[in-house]
């Protein structure tokens, strides 16, 4: 896996959004019904949708959250493991003001953590590094 990172809004074509989400000084993770593990909100940008619109939609669909302040943090290009393609993504940060009701989706519930949960769907070490990067960018204490 190869990822190249860029400043936020540097890439023109964004196909995927990732939203690091915080509520009352805790990280918000979603429990995926079928994978039986935790993930942060994320998803594809749909046709005629901006990356910001996609981030807001995915955040609502996977957590029920609408009341938040959301900003872009960085862009990235992910080179597929077979090196025969790539995807561009944008990473966002959402500071949640209040929670909403979780709509019907592949997510069963949300939970709150100080760090990345043990039962994380993807590479936990990569996620820890990304959380640390978000905290540095936003100067969390």
Buried (B, 14 or more C-beta within 10 A) or exposed (E): EEEEBEEBEEBEEBBBBBBBBBBEEBBBBBBBEEEEBBBBBBBEBEEEBEBBEBBBBBBBBBBBBEEBEBEBBBBBBBBEEEEEEBBBBBBBBBEBEEBBEBEEBEBEEBEBBEEBBEEBBBEBEEBEEBBEBBEEBEEEE
